[in-house]
Amino acid sequence: MDGEATGEAHDAGDILRGVSPARRLLRYLLRYRARYGAGAACLVFATAFSLGIPWTVKAAVDVLQGGGNPRAVAVHAAIIVLLAAAHGAARLGSRFTMIGAGQWVEHDIRRDLYARLLRLPPTFYHTHRTGDLMSRASSDISAVRTLAGFGTTMLTSTSLAFAGTLFAMWSIDPWLTLYAMAPSPWLIVAARRFSRTVERQSTAVQEQLGVLSAKVQENLTGMAVVRAYTMEAREVESFGRLNREYLARSVRLARTQAGFWPLMGLISGIGTLVILWLGGKAVVDGRITLGAFVAFNGYLAYLAWPTVALGWTLGNLQRGLSAMQRIAEVLDARVESEPDGAGEVAPALRGRIELRGLSFAYDGREPALADVSFTVADGAFAVVVGPTGSGKSTLGALVCRLFEPPRGTLFVGGVDVRDLPLHTLRRAVGYVPQEAFLFSRSLRDNLLLGDGGAGHDRLSAAASAAGLAGEVEGFPEGWDTVVGERGLTLSGGQRQRAALARALVGEPAFLILDDVFASVDPGKEWEILQALRAARQGRTTLLMTHRLLAAEEADLVVVLGAGRVVEQGRHADLVAAGGAYARLWRIQQLEAELERD
């Protein structure tokens, strides 16, 4: 069932893109229509019981006015007590059902949002700050939960109270009811203006909270840089400015909400004074009884709370819908596309990697790759070299479809990557990015992310191939050592080797290594290269690097410059040609000699 729900969530953004926040939220509410229906039924009974109290008081006053006996008064008093108790029980039932349904709505939205975040492409995270996304996943969802739970309860209760009270008042005296409702147009105008103002101010508050959260997340992540450059005072001041802006926006919103309630009370109070004068005159004239007048004033007082609650309800409604709109921006973001038949079981992927005139540009930038063509044969070892910014990392990310290459330009195993299901492609490809990321779990858990069913022998073999096995014994708890957030308890080289071992554990048919030797010294690089000889046997391997040691034994060397293929061939042939590769080789040889001296 959960799997079906998650699959539904995956498609929800495409189905509901452009739908208003209210309609989108309604789809979540309708999943729990039975709970909301039961809660609404409880509120109907609660309203009926509460409205029965003034009517019973009317009967009791009329009995007393007519010289009735104490027994009749006592019966009416007992009825009032029973009605109050029944009202409390029904009200409690409504809160259990409707507020509980709001908790489930929060659960579903949080699940769908998380599932969407996991499927969004890297370009989305390039344009959205982590802190802002965290704000949407926390405070915005809490605002929606309040609307879906307590907000719907108040909205239903207020509507029923107005309808039931007006019916009861009309039954007593239609003219008095019309006079009592005379201030209503003013209330409606005030409520409309209030609603629009609160919507605008609520959105501003939520957006500023996202900015504030992003600032906190950025500073916590870069704390080492903040301290290294003695930026503490500057960052505190910067945070203070953002925090003061958040306070100012929140105060404006609170001032608007607080001002609405007294206004409602003032307008209602004027109406009450009018009713006291006209109703008293009606009793003196004998048009209504004293009991009816008491009951009418009881109903009029009963309207006071729904009138005041109307302001809170409208504010809560606008704040919740504003939050839902921010959440919908994530749910509507385009996910990684799947080809037709993506759910079908595909055969294991093996073979060559082929690029045919591949050109690619990030949004709004110059092309990172232009007309790149080369082929890595099945089981071959290819090295892509070039200076920083030449497009090496982009090339590796495109092979894994972290970004979408143009159709007909990139083939893996003889199939266009745009026609391959993502799970099939990524199960076959072991990708090691330039910046190794480890989760705050044990070393064992991090290495088994791609294949949780791998045994200890395969784990040890992968660690040995990555040059990490010897160091595991020195860790405090061996394989069960928790590496800390982002793996910061390990050195840069250890994190890189752990990421390499993680890719090897899954026994992929293709290895894509993006500058995996950047954080290791030349001696360790040579050691890893020797271990990788056995690990890459039978695997098509593509290594992007700016260091040329691995290129000596490569089946193919591709030289990139400004996103274009400058040269390609074997190491010896390229050195003999005396071109760009030969120049890079001579420079690194001189650097190595200087380091030895």
C-alpha positions in Angstrom: 0.0 0.0 0.0 2.8 2.4 0.9 4.5 1.7 -2.4 1.4 2.5 -4.3 1.0 5.7 -2.4 4.6 6.7 -3.1 4.1 5.9 -6.8 1.0 8.1 -6.8 3.1 10.8 -5.2 5.7 10.6 -7.9 3.1 11.4 -10.5 1.2 13.9 -8.5 3.3 16.8 -9.6 2.8 16.1 -13.3 -1.0 15.6 -12.9 -1.6 18.6 -10.6 0.9 21.1 -12.1 -0.8 24.5 -12.2 -3.7 23.5 -9.9 -4.5 26.0 -7.2 -3.2 25.3 -3.6 -6.8 24.9 -2.4 -7.6 22.2 -4.9 -4.3 20.4 -4.3 -4.9 20.4 -0.5 -8.5 19.2 -1.1 -7.1 16.0 -2.8 -5.2 15.2 0.4 -8.2 16.0 2.6 -10.5 13.7 0.5 -8.3 10.7 1.3 -9.6 11.0 4.8 -13.2 11.9 3.9 -14.5 9.3 6.4 -12.7 10.9 9.3 -13.7 14.4 8.3 -17.3 13.2 7.7 -17.4 11.7 11.2 -15.9 14.9 12.7 -18.5 17.0 10.8 -21.3 14.8 12.2 -19.9 15.3 15.7 -19.9 19.1 15.1 -23.6 19.0 13.9 -24.6 17.3 17.1 -22.4 19.6 19.2 -24.0 22.6 17.5 -27.5 21.2 18.1 -26.8 20.5 21.7 -25.3 24.0 22.3 -28.2 25.7 20.6 -30.6 23.7 22.7 -29.4 25.4 25.9 -30.7 28.9 25.2 -34.0 27.4 24.0 -34.3 25.4 27.3 -33.5 28.6 29.2 -36.3 30.3 27.2 -38.7 27.6 28.4 -37.5 27.9 32.0 -37.9 31.7 32.1 -41.4 31.5 30.6 -42.3 28.9 33.3 -40.9 31.2 36.0 -42.7 34.2 34.6 -46.0 32.2 34.6 -45.5 31.2 38.2 -44.4 27.6 37.4 -43.4 25.1 40.1 -39.8 24.4 41.1 -40.0 20.9 39.8 -40.4 22.1 36.2 -37.5 24.5 36.7 -35.3 21.7 38.0 -36.2 19.6 35.0 -35.1 22.4 32.7 -31.9 22.8 34.7 -31.1 19.1 34.4 -31.7 19.3 30.6 -29.3 22.2 30.4 -26.6 20.1 32.2 -27.2 17.1 30.0 -27.0 19.3 26.8 -23.7 20.8 28.0 -22.3 17.4 28.8 -23.4 16.1 25.4 -22.0 19.2 23.7 -18.6 18.6 25.3 -18.5 14.9 24.3 -19.5 15.7 20.7 -16.9 18.5 20.5 -14.2 16.2 21.8 -15.1 13.6 19.2 -14.9 16.2 16.4 -11.4 17.2 17.6 -10.2 13.6 17.8 -11.3 12.8 14.2 -10.7 16.0 12.3 -7.4 17.1 14.0 -6.2 13.5 13.8 -7.0 13.6 10.0 -4.9 16.7 9.8 -2.0 14.8 11.2 -2.4 12.2 8.5 -2.6 14.9 5.9 0.7 16.3 7.2 2.2 12.8 7.0 1.2 12.3 3.4 2.4 15.8 2.3 5.7 15.3 4.1 6.1 11.8 2.4 5.3 13.2 -1.0 7.6 16.1 -0.6 10.5 13.9 0.4 9.9 11.5 -2.4 9.8 14.4 -4.8 13.1 15.9 -3.5 14.8 12.5 -4.1 13.8 12.5 -7.7 14.7 16.1 -8.7 17.7 16.6 -10.9 20.9 18.4 -9.7 19.9 21.6 -11.6 17.0 22.1 -9.1 19.4 22.1 -6.2 21.7 24.5 -8.0 18.9 27.1 -7.9 17.3 26.4 -4.5 19.0 26.8 -1.2 19.0 23.9 1.3 17.8 26.1 4.1 14.8 27.3 2.1 13.9 23.7 1.2 14.2 22.7 4.9 11.8 25.5 5.8 9.2 24.3 3.3 9.6 20.8 4.7 9.1 21.9 8.3 7.3 25.2 9.0 5.3 25.3 5.8 4.1 21.7 6.3 3.2 22.6 10.0 1.1 25.5 8.7 -0.7 23.2 6.3 -1.3 20.7 9.1 -2.8 23.4 11.3 -5.2 24.3 8.5 -6.0 20.6 7.7 -6.7 19.8 11.4 -7.7 22.6 13.7 -8.4 25.0 10.8 -11.0 22.7 9.2 -12.5 22.0 12.6 -12.9 25.7 13.2 -14.2 26.4 9.8 -16.9 23.7 10.0 -17.8 24.7 13.5 -18.1 28.4 12.7 -20.2 27.7 9.6 -22.6 25.4 11.6 -22.8 27.9 14.5 -23.7 30.7 12.2 -26.3 28.7 10.3 -27.9 27.1 13.4 -27.9 30.3 15.4 -29.5 32.4 12.7 -32.2 29.7 12.2 -32.9 29.7 16.0 -33.0 33.5 16.1 -35.3 33.7 13.1 -37.6 31.3 14.8 -37.9 33.6 17.8 -38.3 36.9 15.9 -37.5 37.5 12.2 -37.4 41.4 12.6 -34.9 41.2 15.5 -32.8 38.8 13.5 -32.6 41.2 10.6 -31.6 44.1 12.9 -29.0 41.8 14.5 -27.5 41.0 11.1 -27.4 44.6 9.9 -23.7 44.9 10.7 -22.9 41.8 8.6 -22.0 43.7 5.4 -19.4 45.6 7.3 -18.1 42.3 8.7 -17.9 40.8 5.2 -16.0 43.8 3.8 -13.6 43.8 6.8 -13.1 40.1 6.5 -12.3 40.3 2.7 -9.7 43.1 3.2 -8.2 41.2 6.2 -8.0 38.0 4.2 -6.0 39.6 1.4 -3.7 41.4 3.7 -3.0 38.3 5.7 -2.3 36.2 2.6 0.3 38.7 1.4 1.9 39.1 4.8 1.9 35.3 5.5 3.7 34.6 2.3 6.3 37.3 3.1 6.9 35.7 6.6 7.3 32.2 5.2 9.7 33.4 2.5 11.9 35.3 5.0 11.9 32.2 7.3 13.3 30.3 4.3 16.0 32.9 3.9 16.8 32.7 7.6 17.0 28.9 7.5 19.2 29.0 4.5 21.6 31.4 6.3 21.8 29.1 9.3 22.4 26.0 7.2 25.1 27.7 5.1 27.0 28.8 8.2 26.8 25.5 10.0 28.0 23.7 6.9 30.9 26.2 6.4 31.7 26.7 10.1 35.4 25.8 9.5 35.7 28.6 6.9 33.8 31.1 9.1 36.3 30.5 12.0 39.3 30.3 9.8 38.6 33.8 8.4 37.4 35.2 11.8 34.0 35.9 10.2 32.0 35.3 13.4 31.1 38.9 14.2 30.3 39.6 10.6 28.0 36.6 10.2 26.3 37.3 13.5 25.5 40.8 12.2 24.3 39.4 8.9 22.1 36.9 10.7 20.8 39.7 12.9 19.7 41.7 9.9 17.8 38.8 8.5 16.3 38.0 11.9 15.2 41.6 12.4 13.5 41.5 9.0 11.7 38.3 9.9 10.7 39.9 13.2 9.3 42.9 11.4 7.3 40.9 9.0 6.0 38.7 11.8 5.0 41.7 13.8 3.2 43.2 10.9 1.2 40.0 10.4 0.5 39.7 14.1 -0.7 43.4 14.2 -3.0 42.8 11.3 -4.5 39.6 12.9 -4.8 41.3 16.3 -6.5 44.4 14.9 -9.2 42.3 13.2 -10.6 40.8 16.3 -11.4 44.0 18.2 -12.9 45.4 15.0 -15.2 42.4 14.8 -16.1 42.8 18.5 -16.9 46.5 18.0 -19.2 45.9 15.1 -20.9 43.1 16.9 -21.2 45.1 20.1 -23.0 47.9 18.3 -25.4 45.3 17.0 -25.9 44.0 20.5 -26.8 47.4 21.9 -29.4 47.9 19.1 -30.9 44.5 19.9 -31.1 45.3 23.7 -33.1 48.4 22.9 -35.4 47.0 20.2 -35.8 43.6 22.0 -36.7 45.3 25.3 -39.3 47.4 23.5 -40.7 44.2 21.9 -41.1 42.6 25.4 -42.8 45.7 26.8 -45.1 45.8 23.8 -45.9 42.1 24.3 -44.7 41.0 20.9 -42.3 38.4 22.4 -42.0 36.9 25.8 -39.3 37.6 28.3 -38.0 34.0 27.9 -37.8 34.5 24.1 -35.9 37.8 24.6 -33.4 36.0 27.0 -33.0 33.2 24.5 -32.5 35.6 21.6 -29.7 37.4 23.6 -28.2 34.0 24.4 -28.0 33.2 20.7 -26.6 36.6 20.0 -23.9 36.1 22.6 -23.3 32.6 21.1 -22.5 34.3 17.8 -19.7 36.3 19.4 -17.1 33.5 19.4 -17.7 32.4 15.8 -17.5 36.1 14.8 -14.1 36.5 16.6 -13.0 33.1 15.4 -13.8 34.1 11.8 -10.7 36.3 11.8 -8.4 33.6 13.1 -10.0 31.1 10.7 -9.5 33.3 7.7 -5.9 34.1 8.7 -5.2 30.4 9.3 -6.7 29.6 5.9 -4.6 32.1 4.0 -1.4 31.1 5.9 -2.0 27.4 5.2 -2.7 28.0 1.5 0.3 30.2 1.2 2.4 27.4 2.7 0.8 24.9 0.4 1.7 27.1 -2.6 5.4 27.0 -1.5 5.2 23.2 -1.1 3.5 22.9 -4.5 6.5 24.7 -6.1 8.6 21.7 -5.1 6.0 19.1 -5.9 5.5 20.6 -9.4 9.2 20.8 -10.2 10.2 18.5 -13.1 11.7 15.2 -12.1 14.2 13.0 -13.9 12.3 11.7 -17.0 11.8 8.0 -17.5 11.4 6.4 -21.0 8.3 4.4 -22.0 8.3 1.0 -20.4 10.5 2.2 -17.5 8.7 -0.2 -15.1 9.7 -3.3 -17.2 12.5 -5.6 -16.1 15.5 -4.8 -18.3 18.3 -7.1 -19.1 21.7 -6.5 -17.4 23.6 -3.7 -19.1 27.1 -4.3 -20.5 29.2 -3.1 -23.4 30.8 0.1 -24.6 30.3 3.8 -23.9 29.9 5.8 -27.1 29.6 9.6 -27.6 28.4 10.9 -30.9 28.8 14.7 -31.3 27.7 15.3 -27.7 27.1 19.0 -26.9 25.8 20.2 -23.5 25.3 23.5 -21.7 24.0 24.3 -18.3 21.0 26.7 -18.1 22.1 30.2 -19.1 25.7 29.3 -19.6 28.2 28.7 -22.4 28.4 25.1 -23.6 30.4 22.9 -21.2 30.9 20.3 -24.0 30.8 20.8 -27.7 30.7 18.1 -30.4 32.5 15.5 -28.2 32.9 12.1 -29.9 34.8 9.0 -28.8 34.2 5.3 -28.0 35.3 3.3 -25.0 35.2 -0.4 -26.0 33.6 -3.1 -24.0 35.9 -3.8 -21.0 38.4 -1.1 -22.0 40.0 1.5 -19.7 39.7 5.1 -21.0 41.2 8.3 -19.3 39.8 11.8 -20.0 42.4 14.5 -19.2 42.3 18.2 -19.4 42.7 21.4 -17.3 40.1 22.6 -14.8 36.9 23.7 -16.5 37.5 21.6 -19.6 34.2 19.6 -19.0 35.6 16.4 -17.5 33.1 16.2 -14.6 30.2 17.2 -16.8 31.1 14.2 -19.0 30.9 11.8 -16.1 27.6 13.2 -14.8 26.0 12.9 -18.3 27.0 9.2 -18.6 25.0 8.6 -15.3 22.2 10.9 -16.5 22.5 13.2 -13.5 21.9 15.7 -16.3 20.0 15.0 -19.5 22.2 14.7 -22.6 20.6 15.4 -26.0 19.0 12.4 -27.5 21.2 10.4 -29.9 24.5 11.6 -28.5 25.4 9.3 -25.7 25.1 5.5 -25.7 25.8 3.0 -22.9 25.8 -0.7 -23.8 24.7 0.2 -27.3 21.5 1.9 -26.0 20.8 5.6 -26.0 20.8 6.6 -22.3 17.6 8.6 -22.8 15.9 5.2 -23.6 17.3 3.4 -20.6 15.3 3.3 -17.3 17.2 5.2 -14.7 17.3 2.3 -12.2 18.7 0.0 -15.0 21.4 2.5 -15.9 22.5 3.4 -12.4 22.5 -0.2 -11.3 25.0 -0.9 -14.1 27.2 2.2 -13.4 29.5 2.7 -10.5 29.9 6.4 -10.2 32.4 8.1 -7.9 32.1 11.9 -7.9 34.9 14.3 -7.4 33.5 15.4 -4.0 33.0 12.3 -2.0 29.9 12.4 0.2 29.4 10.0 3.2 26.4 9.8 5.4 26.6 10.0 9.2 26.5 6.3 9.5 29.0 3.5 10.0 31.6 2.9 7.4 30.0 -0.5 6.6 26.6 1.1 6.0 28.1 3.8 3.7 29.9 1.2 1.6 26.8 -1.0 1.3 24.5 1.8 0.2 24.4 0.5 -3.4 24.0 -3.1 -2.5 22.8 -3.9 1.0 22.9 -7.6 0.3 26.6 -7.8 -0.3 28.6 -10.0 2.1 31.7 -9.2 4.1 34.0 -10.8 1.5 32.8 -8.5 -1.3 33.0 -5.5 1.1 36.6 -6.4 2.0 37.5 -6.9 -1.7 36.0 -3.5 -2.7 37.9 -1.8 0.2 41.1 -3.5 -0.8 40.7 -2.4 -4.4 40.2 1.2 -3.2 43.2 1.1 -1.0 41.1 1.5 2.2 41.2 -2.0 3.7 44.5 -1.5 5.6 43.3 1.6 7.3 40.0 0.2 8.5 41.8 -1.8 11.1 43.1 1.4 12.7 39.6 2.9 13.1 38.2 2.8 16.6 35.4 0.3 15.8 36.6 -1.0 12.5 33.8 -1.3 9.9 31.3 -0.1 12.5 33.0 3.2 13.0 30.5 6.1 12.5 32.2 8.5 10.1 30.3 11.6 11.2 28.3 14.1 9.3 29.4 14.2 5.6 32.2 11.8 6.7 34.2 14.7 8.3 35.9 12.3 10.8 37.8 10.9 7.8 40.6 12.6 5.8 39.8 13.8 2.3 41.7 10.9 0.8 39.9 8.3 3.1 36.5 9.8 2.1 37.5 9.5 -1.6 38.6 5.9 -1.2 35.5 5.0 0.7 33.4 6.4 -2.2 35.4 4.3 -4.6 34.9 1.2 -2.5 31.2 1.9 -2.4 31.0 2.0 -6.2 32.9 -1.3 -6.4 30.8 -3.2 -3.9 27.8 -3.2 -6.3 30.0 -4.9 -8.9 28.9 -2.6 -11.7 29.5 -3.3 -15.4 30.7 0.3 -15.9 33.0 2.5 -13.7 32.8 6.3 -14.0 35.6 7.8 -11.8 35.6 11.6 -11.6 39.1 12.7 -10.4 39.2 10.1 -7.6 42.9 10.7 -7.1 42.5 14.5 -6.4 42.7 14.0 -2.6 45.4 11.3 -2.4 49.2 11.7 -2.6 51.1 10.2 -5.6 52.2 7.1 -3.6 48.6 6.2 -2.6 47.5 7.0 -6.2 49.9 4.4 -7.5 48.7 1.9 -4.9 45.1 2.4 -5.8 45.9 2.1 -9.5 47.5 -1.3 -9.0 44.5 -2.5 -7.0 42.1 -1.2 -9.6 43.8 -3.3 -12.3 42.0 -6.3 -11.0 38.9 -4.5 -10.1 38.3 -3.1 -13.6 38.8 -6.4 -15.4 35.7 -7.0 -17.5 34.4 -3.5 -16.7 34.2 -0.6 -19.1 36.0 2.1 -17.1 36.1 5.9 -17.7 38.4 7.9 -15.5 38.4 11.7 -15.6 41.6 13.2 -14.1 44.0 16.1 -14.3 46.9 13.8 -13.2 48.3 11.6 -16.0 49.8 8.7 -14.1 46.8 6.5 -14.9 46.9 7.4 -18.6 50.1 5.4 -19.2 48.2 2.1 -19.0 44.9 3.3 -20.5 43.5 1.8 -23.7 42.3 5.3 -24.8 43.3 8.8 -23.7 41.0 11.7 -24.5 42.3 15.2 -24.1 39.6 17.9 -23.5 40.2 21.6 -23.9 37.4 24.2 -23.4 34.8 21.4 -23.8 36.1 20.0 -27.1 38.2 16.9 -27.9 41.7 18.2 -28.6 43.4 14.8 -29.1 42.6 11.1 -28.5 44.7 8.0 -28.7 47.1 5.9 -26.6 49.6 7.4 -24.2 52.7 6.6 -26.2 51.2 7.9 -29.5 50.1 11.1 -28.0 53.4 11.8 -26.3 55.2 11.1 -29.6 52.8 13.5 -31.4 54.0 16.4 -29.4 50.6 18.1 -29.0 48.6 19.2 -26.0 48.9 15.9 -24.2 52.6 15.8 -24.6 52.9 19.3 -23.1 50.8 18.3 -20.1 52.9 15.1 -19.7 56.2 17.1 -19.7 54.8 19.6 -17.1 53.8 16.8 -14.7 57.1 15.0 -15.2 59.0 18.3 -14.2 56.7 18.7 -11.2 57.4 15.2 -10.1 61.2 15.7 -10.4 61.0 18.9 -8.4 59.0 17.2 -5.6 61.7 14.4 -5.5 64.4 17.0 -5.2 
